[in-house]
Amino acid sequence: MSETEKNPRKKIHRVYDENLVQRCLASTTSGEKSMYGASKAFGIPVSSIRYRLSEKWTKKIRKGPPTVLLPEEEMKIIRWLKEIECKGFPVVKETLLHKVKMYLENSAKVNPFKNNVPGRKWFLGFLDRHKGEITMRTPESVTAASAVVSEQDIRNWFTRVEKYIQEKGRGEILLEPNRVYSGDETSFFLNPKTKAVLATPGNINIYEVEHASSHTNITVMFTFGADGSMVPSDVVLPMQRIHPELLRTFPDYGL
C-alpha cells in the first residue's frame, strides 16, 4: 500500500523543473502573463507561483555558477526572437550572440565572456534553459516555399498576421484598406538564357556570346495597397554609380 493510500490527507509535493519554474516566474514578473495565465502555460499551480513570489520563499543554492543574464532578461530575448521570427526574419546564432554582446556593453554588466561575446557553452545553456520555446531549425527560403504554396498556406499566413496585429493592439489597421499593403520582388536578368535558336542541322557547337555576367540582374520591388493604390516601385541596379541619362528615363511619379 502506498503512502497516499495509508494517509489520504497527506499532501504530495511535486518537484518541477527549475528552468520551467524560472521561465514561469519571469513571464509573471515581467507582466507578460498573469499568474493564472502562467499557470496554464507552464503547468505550475497558481499557489506555487504565488509562494515562490512571496517573502516566505527561501531561494535554494543552485548548483554551478549563476547565469550571466537574469531570467527576466532571457525572457525578453525569447520574446524578441519569437517576434522577429513572425516577421519572417529568424535570427541565426551569430546574430543572437552579437545582440547579447551589445546588451552587455550598454548595461556594463559584469560577465566572464571574452570581449563581451558569449561562447558556445552559454549558447547551448540558453537553448537548454528554454526548451520548448526556442530551438535550432533550418529555414526554407521564400522562393522555394512559394513554388509549392497552397491556398491553406496563404490562409494560415493571414491568420498569423491578424493574430500578430491583434496582439499589438492595432486591430483597426485591418479595417482601413489604405493601411494594408502587399509587396513582392522580381529579378530581370541582363543576360537571360536563350531558349532556342536557329542553327545549322548537325552542328553541336552552338554558342552564344554573353553581353553581361550571367548573374547580373535588376531587382524591382512592386507594392500595392488593399485600396487599389500602387506604391512607386523600388529598383535596385547592379552598379555603384548611376548614369544621369538613366535617371532621367525613370518616372518621377509626380515627386
C-alpha positions as CSV (number, residue, x, y, z in Angstrom):
1,M,0.0,0.0,0.0
2,S,1.3,3.4,-1.0
3,E,1.9,6.3,1.4
4,T,-1.1,8.2,-0.1
5,E,-3.4,5.2,0.4
6,K,-2.3,4.9,4.0
7,N,-2.9,8.6,4.7
8,P,-5.3,10.1,2.0
9,R,-5.0,13.6,3.6
10,K,-1.2,13.7,3.2
11,K,-0.1,16.2,0.6
12,I,2.1,15.2,-2.3
13,H,4.7,17.8,-3.2
14,R,5.6,17.7,-6.8
15,V,9.0,18.8,-7.9
16,Y,9.0,21.0,-11.1
17,D,11.9,21.6,-13.4
18,E,13.7,24.7,-12.1
19,N,14.2,26.2,-15.5
20,L,10.5,25.8,-16.2
21,V,9.7,27.5,-12.9
22,Q,12.1,30.4,-13.6
23,R,10.5,31.0,-17.0
24,C,7.1,30.9,-15.4
25,L,8.1,33.4,-12.8
26,A,9.8,35.6,-15.3
27,S,6.7,35.7,-17.5
28,T,4.7,36.8,-14.5
29,T,7.0,39.4,-13.1
30,S,7.6,40.9,-16.5
31,G,3.9,41.4,-16.9
32,E,3.7,39.2,-20.0
33,K,1.3,36.8,-18.3
34,S,-1.0,36.9,-15.2
35,M,-0.4,34.2,-12.5
36,Y,-3.4,32.3,-13.9
37,G,-2.1,32.6,-17.5
38,A,1.4,31.5,-16.5
39,S,-0.1,28.6,-14.6
40,K,-1.9,27.3,-17.7
41,A,1.1,27.9,-20.0
42,F,3.7,26.2,-17.8
43,G,1.6,23.7,-15.9
44,I,2.5,25.0,-12.4
45,P,-0.2,25.7,-9.8
46,V,-1.1,29.3,-9.0
47,S,-0.4,28.6,-5.3
48,S,3.1,27.5,-6.2
49,I,3.7,30.7,-8.2
50,R,2.3,32.9,-5.5
51,Y,4.5,31.2,-2.9
52,R,7.7,31.5,-5.0
53,L,7.0,35.2,-5.4
54,S,6.3,35.8,-1.8
55,E,8.7,36.7,1.0
56,K,8.2,33.2,2.5
57,W,10.2,31.6,-0.3
58,T,13.9,31.0,0.6
59,K,15.9,30.5,-2.6
60,K,17.9,27.4,-2.6
61,I,21.5,27.5,-3.7
62,R,21.7,26.3,-7.3
63,K,24.5,24.0,-8.5
64,G,27.1,25.6,-10.7
65,P,27.8,29.2,-11.5
66,P,24.9,31.7,-11.8
67,T,23.6,32.6,-15.2
68,V,25.0,35.8,-16.7
69,L,21.6,37.1,-17.6
70,L,18.7,37.1,-15.2
71,P,15.6,35.0,-16.1
72,E,13.7,38.2,-16.8
73,E,16.4,39.3,-19.2
74,E,16.4,36.0,-21.0
75,M,12.6,36.1,-21.3
76,K,13.0,39.4,-23.1
77,I,15.4,37.7,-25.6
78,I,12.9,34.9,-26.1
79,R,10.1,37.4,-26.9
80,W,12.3,39.2,-29.3
81,L,13.3,36.0,-31.1
82,K,9.6,35.0,-31.5
83,E,8.5,38.4,-32.7
84,I,11.2,38.8,-35.3
85,E,10.5,35.2,-36.4
86,C,6.9,36.1,-37.1
87,K,8.1,38.9,-39.3
88,G,10.0,36.5,-41.5
89,F,13.5,37.3,-40.3
90,P,14.5,34.4,-38.0
91,V,17.8,35.0,-36.1
92,V,20.9,33.0,-36.6
93,K,23.3,32.1,-33.7
94,E,25.8,34.7,-34.6
95,T,23.2,37.5,-34.6
96,L,21.9,36.4,-31.2
97,L,25.4,36.4,-29.7
98,H,26.1,39.8,-31.2
99,K,22.9,41.3,-29.7
100,V,23.8,39.9,-26.3
101,K,27.3,41.4,-26.7
102,M,25.7,44.8,-27.4
103,Y,23.4,44.5,-24.4
104,L,26.3,43.6,-22.1
105,E,28.3,46.6,-23.3
106,N,25.4,49.1,-23.0
107,S,24.5,47.8,-19.5
108,A,28.1,47.5,-18.3
109,K,27.1,44.1,-16.8
110,V,30.0,42.1,-15.4
111,N,30.5,38.9,-17.3
112,P,33.1,36.2,-17.9
113,F,32.9,36.5,-21.8
114,K,35.9,37.5,-23.9
115,N,35.2,40.9,-25.4
116,N,31.6,40.5,-24.1
117,V,30.8,37.9,-26.7
118,P,29.0,34.7,-25.2
119,G,30.6,31.5,-26.3
120,R,29.3,28.1,-27.4
121,K,28.8,26.9,-23.8
122,W,26.5,29.9,-23.0
123,F,24.5,29.4,-26.2
124,L,23.9,25.7,-25.5
125,G,22.9,26.5,-22.0
126,F,20.5,29.2,-23.2
127,L,18.8,26.6,-25.5
128,D,18.6,24.1,-22.7
129,R,17.1,26.6,-20.3
130,H,14.4,27.4,-22.8
131,K,13.4,24.0,-24.2
132,G,10.1,24.0,-25.8
133,E,10.2,27.7,-26.5
134,I,13.2,28.1,-28.9
135,T,15.3,25.6,-30.9
136,M,17.6,25.5,-33.9
137,R,15.8,25.0,-37.2
138,T,16.7,25.1,-40.9
139,P,14.5,27.7,-42.6
140,E,13.0,27.3,-46.0
141,S,13.6,30.1,-48.4
142,V,10.6,32.1,-49.5
143,T,11.4,31.4,-53.2
144,A,11.4,27.7,-52.7
145,A,8.3,27.7,-50.4
146,S,6.3,29.9,-52.9
147,A,6.7,27.2,-55.5
148,V,4.6,24.8,-53.6
149,V,2.4,27.2,-51.7
150,S,-1.3,26.1,-51.3
151,E,-4.5,28.0,-50.5
152,Q,-4.3,26.7,-46.9
153,D,-0.8,28.1,-46.5
154,I,-2.0,31.5,-47.6
155,R,-5.0,31.4,-45.2
156,N,-2.7,30.3,-42.4
157,W,-0.3,33.2,-43.1
158,F,-3.1,35.7,-43.0
159,T,-4.4,34.1,-39.7
160,R,-0.9,34.5,-38.1
161,V,-0.6,38.1,-39.4
162,E,-4.0,39.0,-38.0
163,K,-3.2,37.4,-34.6
164,Y,0.1,39.4,-34.5
165,I,-1.6,42.7,-35.3
166,Q,-4.3,42.0,-32.7
167,E,-1.7,41.1,-30.0
168,K,-0.1,44.5,-30.7
169,G,-3.4,46.3,-30.2
170,R,-3.5,47.6,-33.7
171,G,-6.6,45.7,-35.0
172,E,-8.0,48.9,-36.5
173,I,-5.4,48.6,-39.3
174,L,-7.3,45.7,-40.8
175,L,-10.4,47.9,-41.2
176,E,-8.6,50.6,-43.2
177,P,-7.6,49.4,-46.8
178,N,-5.3,52.3,-47.3
179,R,-3.1,51.0,-44.4
180,V,-2.7,47.4,-45.8
181,Y,-0.1,46.7,-48.4
182,S,1.4,43.7,-50.1
183,G,4.7,43.6,-52.0
184,D,6.9,41.2,-53.9
185,E,10.1,41.5,-55.8
186,T,11.2,40.1,-59.1
187,S,14.5,40.0,-60.9
188,F,15.2,40.9,-64.6
189,F,18.4,39.2,-65.7
190,L,20.5,41.3,-68.1
191,N,21.7,38.2,-69.8
192,P,18.8,35.8,-69.9
193,K,19.3,32.2,-71.2
194,T,18.1,31.8,-74.7
195,K,15.5,29.0,-75.0
196,A,16.1,28.1,-78.7
197,V,17.9,29.5,-81.7
198,L,18.0,28.8,-85.4
199,A,21.2,26.8,-86.3
200,T,22.6,24.5,-88.9
201,P,21.4,20.9,-88.5
202,G,24.0,18.6,-87.1
203,N,26.1,21.4,-85.6
204,I,26.8,20.5,-82.0
205,N,28.9,23.6,-81.3
206,I,26.2,26.2,-80.7
207,Y,27.4,29.1,-78.6
208,E,26.1,32.5,-77.6
209,V,28.4,35.3,-76.6
210,E,27.3,36.8,-73.2
211,H,26.7,40.5,-73.3
212,A,26.8,40.7,-69.4
213,S,27.5,38.5,-66.5
214,S,25.1,35.6,-66.3
215,H,24.4,36.6,-62.6
216,T,23.8,40.3,-63.3
217,N,20.2,41.4,-62.8
218,I,18.0,44.3,-61.9
219,T,15.7,43.8,-58.9
220,V,12.3,45.5,-58.8
221,M,10.0,45.7,-55.8
222,F,6.3,46.1,-56.5
223,T,4.0,47.1,-53.7
224,F,0.2,47.5,-53.9
225,G,-2.4,48.7,-51.4
226,A,-5.6,47.0,-50.5
227,D,-7.5,50.1,-51.7
228,G,-6.1,49.7,-55.2
229,S,-3.2,52.2,-54.9
230,M,0.3,51.5,-56.1
231,V,3.5,52.5,-54.4
232,P,6.3,53.8,-56.6
233,S,8.5,50.7,-57.5
234,D,11.9,50.3,-55.9
235,V,14.6,49.5,-58.4
236,V,18.0,48.1,-57.4
237,L,20.5,48.5,-60.2
238,P,23.8,46.4,-60.4
239,M,26.1,49.5,-60.4
240,Q,27.7,51.7,-57.9
241,R,27.1,54.9,-59.8
242,I,24.0,55.5,-61.9
243,H,24.4,57.3,-65.2
244,P,22.4,60.6,-65.3
245,E,20.8,59.7,-68.6
246,L,19.4,56.5,-67.0
247,L,18.0,58.5,-64.1
248,R,16.2,60.9,-66.5
249,T,14.4,58.0,-68.1
250,F,12.9,56.8,-64.8
251,P,9.4,58.1,-64.0
252,D,9.2,60.5,-61.1
253,Y,5.7,59.6,-60.0
254,G,5.0,63.2,-59.6
255,L,7.5,63.7,-56.8
